């Protein structure tokens, strides 16, 4: 399917600089542009590619003015990045959607599968499970007893949803994710070993959540581990039992939240960051990469470092840390001078 510059500009509310009749049928990074592709330039670091790209159309910010001749047709918009993302979303929506139940899939008689669903090869939908209208269950997915998957959600190959867990509408769960494995609950006994504490709760994933590949979300000891609507979890994220991840919070890869911690709404958790159990991270907080959060944070906090201290304080501490050898020599010299003065007394 092809779209002309005029059609794209009309959809984005943009202005055309160049030939309004040129057409594109695919996307490309601006540095890898080729005829028939559309690209974008939002970061000034990539400006030099605008003058050399082979892409037919380039979306740019309305405020940007070229310093050299540009071969491509430009579409000027208020926000090039968000407009390009909108085009990608529309392109994905036009892709044909799989439907039907593969003959090798196993769907229990008591399971309910909605209209227009896709159930791929060797997928298993267990007793009493519910699959909502238009959901896509890719090959080798397991949906356990009594679990539910909301309308329009997509579970990619190898996803495992344990019994009783609930997945909302329009969710995307990528390959290898495990929803509802046992929480890490063990109690020491008199023999010096550990007794397993049964984990009888579930996981509740609300609407419009995306969960990355090989992420694991533990079921609650009692009640529910909850991922609230609109949250986005990257690959290799660990969510402990009875955790609550707030609405529209984002978590980067290899971050982890320990059991019973509560992360507020609209938070940003950087890669490899960790939050200890039984604390609260307030709404709108930002936790930098490789940060350890060991105490509750008020709303709007910005923390970084091994002990999760305030960003501004951490930077001051780090500046001093870099100068420690010089400070040590200064202190040693001052000690010698003080000692010499004392000896004169």
C-alpha positions as CSV (number, residue, x, y, z in Angstrom):
1,X,0.0,0.0,0.0
2,X,1.3,3.4,-1.0
3,X,0.7,6.8,0.6
4,X,1.5,10.2,-1.0
5,X,3.1,13.1,0.7
6,X,-0.2,14.9,0.4
7,X,-2.1,12.2,2.2
8,X,0.5,11.9,5.0
9,X,0.6,15.6,5.5
10,X,-3.2,15.8,5.7
11,X,-3.2,13.1,8.3
12,X,-0.5,14.7,10.5
13,X,-1.5,18.3,10.0
14,X,1.8,19.0,8.4
15,X,3.2,21.3,5.7
16,X,4.8,20.0,2.6
17,X,8.1,21.3,1.3
18,X,8.8,19.6,-2.1
19,X,6.8,17.3,-4.3
20,X,3.3,16.6,-2.8
21,X,2.7,13.7,-5.2
22,X,5.7,11.5,-4.3
23,X,4.6,8.2,-2.6
24,X,6.1,5.8,0.0
25,X,5.3,2.3,1.0
26,X,7.7,1.6,3.8
27,X,9.8,3.1,6.7
28,X,13.5,3.5,7.1
29,X,16.0,5.1,9.5
30,X,17.2,8.3,8.0
31,X,20.8,7.1,7.7
32,X,19.6,3.9,5.9
33,X,17.0,5.7,3.7
34,X,16.1,4.3,0.2
35,X,13.6,5.3,-2.5
36,X,10.0,4.6,-1.5
37,X,10.7,5.0,2.2
38,X,9.7,7.6,4.8
39,X,12.1,8.7,7.6
40,X,12.1,11.3,10.3
41,X,14.6,13.7,11.9
42,X,13.9,15.0,15.4
43,X,17.4,15.0,16.9
44,X,19.8,17.7,15.6
45,X,22.6,15.2,15.7
46,X,21.1,13.5,12.7
47,X,20.7,16.7,10.7
48,X,23.5,15.9,8.3
49,X,21.7,12.8,7.1
50,X,18.8,14.9,5.8
51,X,21.0,16.2,3.0
52,X,22.2,12.8,1.9
53,X,19.4,10.4,2.7
54,X,17.8,8.4,-0.2
55,X,14.4,8.4,1.6
56,X,11.6,9.8,-0.5
57,X,10.0,11.7,2.4
58,X,11.4,13.0,5.7
59,X,9.3,14.3,8.6
60,X,11.0,17.2,10.4
61,X,10.0,19.6,13.1
62,X,8.2,22.7,11.9
63,X,10.9,25.0,13.4
64,X,13.8,23.3,11.5
65,X,15.3,25.1,8.5
66,X,17.7,23.4,6.1
67,X,21.2,24.8,5.7
68,X,21.8,22.9,2.4
69,X,19.7,21.7,-0.5
70,X,17.5,18.7,0.4
71,X,16.5,16.1,-2.2
72,X,13.7,14.5,-0.2
73,X,10.3,15.9,0.2
74,X,9.9,17.3,3.7
75,X,6.8,17.2,5.8
76,X,7.0,19.8,8.6
77,X,5.0,19.0,11.8
78,X,5.0,20.3,15.4
79,X,6.6,17.1,16.8
80,X,8.4,14.9,14.3
81,X,9.0,12.1,16.7
82,X,5.5,11.7,17.9
83,X,4.1,12.0,14.4
84,X,6.4,9.3,13.1
85,X,5.3,7.1,16.0
86,X,1.7,7.7,15.0
87,X,2.5,6.6,11.4
88,X,4.1,3.4,12.6
89,X,1.1,2.7,14.7
90,X,-1.2,3.2,11.7
91,X,1.0,1.0,9.6
92,X,0.9,-1.8,12.2
93,X,-2.9,-1.6,12.3
94,X,-3.1,-2.2,8.6
95,X,-1.1,-5.5,8.8
96,X,-3.4,-8.5,8.3
97,X,-4.3,-10.2,11.5
98,X,-4.2,-14.0,12.0
99,X,-7.4,-15.7,12.9
100,X,-8.6,-19.2,13.6
101,X,-7.6,-22.1,15.8
102,X,-4.7,-24.3,14.6
103,X,-5.4,-28.0,14.5
104,X,-2.6,-28.8,16.9
105,X,-3.8,-26.3,19.5
106,X,-5.4,-27.8,22.7
107,X,-8.4,-26.0,23.9
108,X,-10.3,-27.5,26.8
109,X,-14.0,-28.1,26.5
110,X,-14.7,-25.8,29.4
111,X,-12.6,-23.0,28.0
112,X,-14.3,-20.0,26.3
113,X,-12.8,-18.5,23.2
114,X,-14.2,-15.3,21.8
115,X,-15.0,-14.2,18.2
116,X,-12.1,-13.5,15.8
117,X,-9.4,-15.0,17.9
118,X,-6.1,-16.6,16.8
119,X,-4.9,-19.7,18.6
120,X,-1.6,-20.8,17.2
121,X,0.1,-24.2,16.9
122,X,0.6,-26.2,20.1
123,X,-0.9,-23.5,22.3
124,X,-2.8,-24.9,25.3
125,X,-5.9,-23.2,26.7
126,X,-6.7,-25.1,29.9
127,X,-9.9,-25.8,31.8
128,X,-12.2,-22.8,32.5
129,X,-9.8,-20.3,30.8
130,X,-11.3,-17.4,28.9
131,X,-9.9,-15.7,25.8
132,X,-11.6,-12.4,24.8
133,X,-12.7,-11.4,21.3
134,X,-9.9,-10.7,18.9
135,X,-7.2,-11.9,21.1
136,X,-4.1,-13.5,19.6
137,X,-2.5,-16.5,21.2
138,X,0.7,-17.4,19.4
139,X,2.3,-20.9,19.2
140,X,3.4,-22.7,22.4
141,X,1.6,-20.3,24.7
142,X,0.0,-21.8,27.9
143,X,-3.0,-20.3,29.5
144,X,-3.8,-22.1,32.8
145,X,-6.9,-23.2,34.5
146,X,-9.4,-20.3,35.1
147,X,-7.0,-17.7,33.7
148,X,-8.4,-14.9,31.4
149,X,-7.0,-12.9,28.5
150,X,-8.9,-9.8,27.6
151,X,-10.2,-8.7,24.2
152,X,-7.6,-7.6,21.7
153,X,-4.6,-8.8,23.7
154,X,-1.6,-10.5,22.2
155,X,0.5,-13.2,23.8
156,X,3.6,-14.1,21.7
157,X,5.2,-17.5,21.5
158,X,6.2,-19.2,24.7
159,X,4.3,-17.0,27.1
160,X,3.1,-18.9,30.2
161,X,0.0,-17.7,32.2
162,X,-0.5,-19.7,35.4
163,X,-3.9,-20.6,36.7
164,X,-6.3,-17.9,37.8
165,X,-4.3,-15.0,36.5
166,X,-6.1,-12.1,34.7
167,X,-4.9,-10.2,31.7
168,X,-6.8,-7.1,30.6
169,X,-7.7,-5.8,27.2
170,X,-5.3,-4.7,24.5
171,X,-2.3,-6.0,26.4
172,X,0.9,-7.2,24.7
173,X,3.0,-9.9,26.3
174,X,6.2,-10.9,24.6
175,X,7.9,-14.2,24.2
176,X,9.1,-16.1,27.3
177,X,7.2,-14.0,29.8
178,X,5.9,-15.9,32.8
179,X,2.8,-14.5,34.5
180,X,1.9,-16.0,37.9
181,X,4.8,-18.2,38.9
182,X,5.1,-18.7,42.7
183,X,6.3,-15.7,44.8
184,X,9.6,-16.2,46.7
185,X,8.0,-17.2,50.0
186,X,9.9,-19.5,52.4
187,X,9.9,-19.7,56.2
188,X,12.9,-21.0,58.2
189,X,12.2,-24.1,60.3
190,X,13.7,-25.7,63.4
191,X,15.9,-28.0,61.3
192,X,17.7,-25.0,59.7
193,X,16.1,-25.4,56.3
194,X,13.1,-23.6,54.8
195,X,9.5,-24.5,54.4
196,X,7.6,-23.3,51.3
197,X,4.8,-20.9,52.0
198,X,2.0,-21.7,49.5
199,X,1.3,-18.9,47.1
200,X,-2.4,-18.9,46.6
201,X,-3.0,-15.5,45.1
202,X,-3.0,-14.4,41.4
203,X,-1.6,-11.8,39.1
204,X,-3.9,-9.1,37.7
205,X,-2.7,-7.2,34.6
206,X,-5.0,-4.3,33.7
207,X,-5.7,-2.9,30.3
208,X,-3.1,-1.6,27.8
209,X,-0.1,-3.0,29.6
210,X,3.0,-4.2,27.6
211,X,5.3,-6.8,29.1
212,X,8.7,-7.5,27.6
213,X,10.3,-10.8,26.7
214,X,11.4,-13.1,29.6
215,X,9.9,-10.8,32.2
216,X,8.5,-12.7,35.3
217,X,5.6,-11.5,37.5
218,X,5.1,-13.6,40.6
219,X,1.6,-14.4,41.9
220,X,0.6,-13.1,45.3
221,X,0.9,-15.0,48.5
222,X,-2.7,-14.0,49.1
223,X,-4.7,-11.5,47.0
224,X,-3.1,-10.2,43.8
225,X,0.1,-8.8,42.4
226,X,-1.1,-5.9,40.2
227,X,0.2,-4.2,37.1
228,X,-2.1,-1.2,36.6
229,X,-3.4,0.1,33.3
230,X,-1.0,1.5,30.8
231,X,2.2,0.3,32.5
232,X,5.1,-0.7,30.3
233,X,7.7,-3.3,31.4
234,X,10.8,-4.0,29.4
235,X,12.6,-7.3,28.9
236,X,14.0,-9.3,31.8
237,X,12.1,-7.4,34.5
238,X,11.3,-9.2,37.8
239,X,8.2,-8.3,39.8
240,X,7.8,-10.0,43.2
241,X,4.7,-11.2,44.9
242,X,2.1,-8.8,46.1
243,X,3.8,-5.9,44.3
244,X,1.7,-3.1,42.8
245,X,3.1,-1.2,39.8
246,X,1.1,2.0,39.2
247,X,-0.7,3.3,36.2
248,X,1.5,4.3,33.2
249,X,4.7,3.5,35.1
250,X,7.6,2.4,32.9
251,X,10.4,0.0,33.9
252,X,13.6,-0.6,31.8
253,X,15.3,-4.0,31.4
254,X,16.8,-6.0,34.3
255,X,15.0,-3.8,36.9
256,X,13.3,-5.6,39.8
257,X,10.7,-4.9,42.5
258,X,10.8,-7.0,45.6
259,X,7.8,-8.5,47.3
260,X,5.0,-6.2,48.7
261,X,6.6,-3.0,47.4
262,X,4.3,-0.4,45.9
263,X,5.4,1.7,42.9
264,X,3.2,4.7,42.2
265,X,1.7,6.1,39.0
266,X,3.8,7.6,36.2
267,X,7.1,6.5,37.7
268,X,10.2,5.8,35.6
269,X,12.5,2.9,36.8
270,X,15.9,2.7,35.0
271,X,17.7,-0.4,33.8
272,X,19.2,-2.7,36.6
273,X,17.5,-0.6,39.3
274,X,16.2,-2.4,42.3
275,X,13.5,-1.6,44.9
276,X,13.5,-3.5,48.2
277,X,10.3,-5.1,49.5
278,X,7.6,-3.5,51.7
279,X,8.3,0.1,50.7
280,X,6.5,2.7,48.6
281,X,7.8,4.7,45.7
282,X,5.6,7.8,45.3
283,X,3.8,8.9,42.1
284,X,6.0,10.5,39.4
285,X,9.3,9.3,40.9
286,X,12.3,8.7,38.7
287,X,14.8,6.0,39.7
288,X,18.0,6.2,37.7
289,X,19.7,3.1,36.2
290,X,21.6,0.8,38.6
291,X,20.0,2.5,41.6
292,X,19.1,0.7,44.8
293,X,16.1,2.0,46.6
294,X,16.0,0.9,50.2
295,X,13.6,3.4,51.8
296,X,10.2,4.7,50.8
297,X,10.3,7.7,48.4
298,X,7.8,10.6,48.4
299,X,6.0,11.6,45.2
300,X,8.2,13.3,42.6
301,X,11.5,11.9,43.9
302,X,14.5,11.6,41.7
303,X,17.2,9.3,43.0
304,X,20.3,7.6,41.8
305,X,23.3,5.6,43.2
306,X,23.7,2.5,45.3
307,X,21.6,3.8,48.2
308,X,19.1,5.7,46.1
309,X,19.9,9.2,47.4
310,X,18.6,12.5,45.9
311,X,20.1,13.1,42.4
312,X,21.6,16.5,43.2
313,X,23.2,15.2,46.4
314,X,24.5,12.1,44.6
315,X,26.2,14.3,42.0
316,X,27.9,16.4,44.7
317,X,29.0,13.2,46.5
318,X,30.3,11.8,43.2
319,X,32.3,15.0,42.5
320,X,34.0,14.7,45.9
321,X,34.6,11.0,45.3
322,X,36.6,11.7,42.2
323,X,38.8,14.0,44.1
324,X,39.5,11.7,47.1
325,X,43.2,11.1,46.4
326,X,43.9,14.8,46.3
327,X,41.8,15.4,49.4
328,X,43.7,12.6,51.2
329,X,47.1,14.2,50.4
330,X,45.8,17.5,51.6
331,X,44.5,16.0,54.9
332,X,47.8,14.2,55.4
333,X,49.7,17.4,54.9
334,X,47.5,19.3,57.3
335,X,47.9,16.6,59.9
336,X,51.7,17.0,59.6
337,X,51.5,20.7,60.0
338,X,49.2,20.5,63.0
339,X,51.5,18.0,64.6
340,X,54.5,20.2,64.0
341,X,52.7,23.2,65.5
342,X,51.8,21.1,68.6
343,X,55.4,20.1,69.0
344,X,56.5,23.7,69.1
345,X,54.2,24.5,72.0
